[in-house]
Amino acid sequence: MRVECKHFESRSYPNGETVRKCHLDLAPEAPWRCPDACPRFERRLADAAWSYGSLVTPPTPPEPPGVGVGEGVGALLDEAEAILNAVGPTVLAEVEAERARSRPWWRRAFGRVRRPGRRR
């Protein structure tokens, strides 16, 4: 990945894993590489002459075999994204139903009771 691109994002989690991605979702082979002629590549201007301390992005993991060969990676990721988008509304409905069941019976029956004279 081009870490000098302003659309590059990196986030580290407490368990030690790091996510590297393109904010515009234009790098199907993330975290290993961006497209060679990315139409939206823009060099970061804010860190042009900065020196980095200990919070530098960890190194990218080794590239697995087959990355960069053919269009398979992008198509596979598009297919996975379509599956997740199809399941999303069902999962959201299940979470909302669970939240509704976990409220006290009097909240389910009467809803939020507003007292006169009290502000939100």
Contacts in CASP RR format, 6 or more apart in sequence:
PFRMAT RR
TARGET T0000
AUTHOR 0000-0000-0000
METHOD contacts of the structure
MODEL  1
MRVECKHFESRSYPNGETVRKCHLDLAPEAPWRCPDACPRFERRLADAAW
SYGSLVTPPTPPEPPGVGVGEGVGALLDEAEAILNAVGPTVLAEVEAERA
RSRPWWRRAFGRVRRPGRRR
1 8 0 8 1.000
1 20 0 8 1.000
1 22 0 8 1.000
1 27 0 8 1.000
1 30 0 8 1.000
1 31 0 8 1.000
1 32 0 8 1.000
1 33 0 8 1.000
1 34 0 8 1.000
1 60 0 8 1.000
2 8 0 8 1.000
2 34 0 8 1.000
2 38 0 8 1.000
2 41 0 8 1.000
3 10 0 8 1.000
3 57 0 8 1.000
4 43 0 8 1.000
4 44 0 8 1.000
5 22 0 8 1.000
5 34 0 8 1.000
5 38 0 8 1.000
5 41 0 8 1.000
5 42 0 8 1.000
5 43 0 8 1.000
5 44 0 8 1.000
6 42 0 8 1.000
6 43 0 8 1.000
6 44 0 8 1.000
6 45 0 8 1.000
7 22 0 8 1.000
7 23 0 8 1.000
7 24 0 8 1.000
7 26 0 8 1.000
7 40 0 8 1.000
7 41 0 8 1.000
7 42 0 8 1.000
8 20 0 8 1.000
8 21 0 8 1.000
8 22 0 8 1.000
8 23 0 8 1.000
9 19 0 8 1.000
9 20 0 8 1.000
9 21 0 8 1.000
9 22 0 8 1.000
9 23 0 8 1.000
10 18 0 8 1.000
10 19 0 8 1.000
10 20 0 8 1.000
10 21 0 8 1.000
10 57 0 8 1.000
11 18 0 8 1.000
11 19 0 8 1.000
12 18 0 8 1.000
12 19 0 8 1.000
12 58 0 8 1.000
13 19 0 8 1.000
18 57 0 8 1.000
18 58 0 8 1.000
19 31 0 8 1.000
20 30 0 8 1.000
20 31 0 8 1.000
20 57 0 8 1.000
20 60 0 8 1.000
21 27 0 8 1.000
21 30 0 8 1.000
21 31 0 8 1.000
22 30 0 8 1.000
22 34 0 8 1.000
24 40 0 8 1.000
26 34 0 8 1.000
26 35 0 8 1.000
26 38 0 8 1.000
26 39 0 8 1.000
26 40 0 8 1.000
27 33 0 8 1.000
27 34 0 8 1.000
27 35 0 8 1.000
27 38 0 8 1.000
28 35 0 8 1.000
28 73 0 8 1.000
28 74 0 8 1.000
28 77 0 8 1.000
28 78 0 8 1.000
29 67 0 8 1.000
29 68 0 8 1.000
29 73 0 8 1.000
29 74 0 8 1.000
31 60 0 8 1.000
31 61 0 8 1.000
32 60 0 8 1.000
32 63 0 8 1.000
32 67 0 8 1.000
33 63 0 8 1.000
33 67 0 8 1.000
33 68 0 8 1.000
34 41 0 8 1.000
67 73 0 8 1.000
100 108 0 8 1.000
END
